[in-house]
Amino acid sequence: MIDIHRLPQEAQDELIDFYQFLLERYVSGKRKRKVTSVDTDREVNIFFDQYNIDLGGFTFNRDELYAR
């Protein structure tokens, strides 16, 4: 057993915070729903669909760019 009471209060608080982080990561995390790659792919596609822009009529004019 670790006797954290020998440490200053600030160090005790840090250890308690880190312990809670580890609990969340390793214990609570096991009960969380696993995200499948299909779910991730769908979310990514939905996100990027809003930024699809038709660049069919776009032309790049280097001379015009340098003239500015």
LUMMIVO-725305 format. One record per atom (N, C-alpha, C): residue in three letters; x, y, z. Coordinates in pm, whole numbers, plus 50000, padded with zeros to 5 digits. Layout:
ALAXYZ...
This chain:
MET500844988150000MET500005000050000MET500885012550000ILE500425022649933ILE501165035249924ILE500635044650032ASP501555050350109ASP501165059850213ASP501345074050160ILE500275079350096ILE500385092550035ILE500335103750139HIS499985100450261HIS499885110750366HIS501245116150406ARG502315109450366ARG503655114450396ARG504045125650300LEU503295127250192LEU503585137450091LEU502875150450124PRO503355161650069PRO502645174350086PRO501265173550020GLN500365182050061GLN498985181850011GLN498915183149859GLU499755191749803GLU499755193749658GLU500105180749586ALA501085173549636ALA501485160949574ALA500385150449592GLN499715150649707GLN498595141349730GLN497485143949629ASP497165156549606ASP496125160149509ASP496495155549368GLU497775157149333GLU498225152749201GLU498075137649186LEU498435130249288LEU498315115649282LEU496855111349272ILE495995117949345ILE494565114649340ILE494005117649202ASP494375129049143ASP493935132349007ASP494425122048907PHE495695118148920PHE496255108348827PHE495565094748845TYR495275091048968TYR494575078448994TYR493175078648929GLN492475089748940GLN491165090748878GLN491275090048725PHE492315096048669PHE492555095048525PHE492765080548485LEU493585073248560LEU493835059148529LEU492575050848540LEU491745053548640LEU490475046448653LEU489595048648531GLU489525061148488GLU488695064348372GLU489235057648246ARG490525057748233ARG491145052248112ARG491075037048106TYR491375030348217TYR491515015848212TYR490305008248264VAL489535013948352VAL488385006748407VAL487105011348340SER486815024248344SER485585029348286SER485605027948135GLY486765029148074GLY486885028447930GLY486475014947873LYS486585004447952LYS486224991147904LYS484734989647884ARG483964997547955ARG482514996647944ARG481965005647835LYS482795014247781LYS482325023347677LYS482145015747546ARG481235020747464ARG480975014547335ARG482175016447244LYS482565005847181LYS483675006647086LYS483165012646956VAL483925021546898VAL483555028046773VAL484155019846659THR483315015846568THR483805008046455THR484305017346346SER485075011946257SER485605020246148SER484485024846056VAL483395017046048VAL482255021145965VAL481635033846022ASP481475034446154ASP480935046446218ASP481855058346194THR483135056046208THR484105066846189THR484105071646044ASP484085062345950ASP484045066145809ASP482815074445777ARG481685070545832ARG480445077845806ARG480525091945863GLU481045093245986GLU481165106446047GLU482125115445969VAL483225109745923VAL484185117445845VAL483555122045715ASN482855113145648ASN482215116845522ASN481155127645541ILE480375126645646ILE479365136845675ILE480035150345699PHE481145150245774PHE481855162645803PHE482375169145676PHE483035161345590PHE483645167145472PHE482645170145361ASP481485163645363ASP480475166545261ASP480025181145264GLN480045187145380GLN479615201145389GLN480625210645326TYR481845205845299TYR482875214245241TYR483165210845095ASN482375202145036ASN482575198944895ASN482185211044809ILE483105215544730ILE482895227344645ILE483195223244502ASP482355227544411ASP482575224644270ASP483605234344215LEU484765229044180LEU485835237344124LEU485965235143974GLY484885230643911GLY484915227743768GLY485245239743682GLY484785251643716GLY485035263443635GLY486255271243678PHE487005266143772PHE488165273243826PHE489365271943733THR490025283043706THR491285282743631THR492325290343712PHE493525285343711PHE494615291643785PHE495425300143688ASN495485312943715ASN496215322143631ASN497395327643711ARG498565322143685ARG499755325943760ARG500115340843739ASP499935345843618ASP500265359843589ASP499385369243671GLU498105365843681GLU497195374043759GLU497555373743907LEU497995362343956LEU498405361144094LEU499595370144125TYR500605370044037TYR501795378144061TYR501555392944037ALA500535396443958ALA500235410343931ALA499715417344056ARG499145410044144ARG498595415944268ARG499715419044357
